[in-house]
Amino acid sequence: MTTHPLLKVEISQLSIAERIQLAEDLWDSILEQQDELPLTDAQKQELNRRLERYQQDRIIGSTWEEVKQRLGCSQ
């Protein structure tokens, strides 16, 4: 049983829907302050590499519709 000291509630006592909502709320609160999450040098280098590759050939990759079609997803 996991009790989070800040929440003062046993997480396992929450319904699945409540736990999902809690996780979503936590993630949303992180996203609101995402500029405070520093990237590592390796992450920066990888992002720069991907951006450079994209700028060289903008047709690399697939549209979302193409991906869904390959996966056999509808809508």
GIRAZI-V401767 format. One record per backbone hydrogen bond with DSSP energy under -0.5 kcal/mol. NH is the residue of the N-H (numbers start at 0). CO is the residue of the C=O. Records with the same first field share a line. If there is no record, write none. Layout:
# GIRAZI-V401767
NH: CO + CO
This chain:
# GIRAZI-V401767
2: 0
3: 1 + 8
4: 2
7: 3
8: 3
10: 1 + 8
12: 9
13: 10
18: 14
19: 15
20: 16
21: 17
22: 18
23: 19
24: 20
25: 21
26: 22
27: 23
28: 24
29: 25
30: 26
31: 27
32: 29
33: 30
35: 32
36: 33
37: 35
43: 39
44: 40
45: 41
46: 42
47: 43
48: 44
49: 45
50: 46
51: 47
52: 48
53: 49
54: 50
55: 51
56: 52
59: 56
66: 62
67: 63
68: 64
69: 65
70: 66
71: 67 + 68
72: 67
74: 72
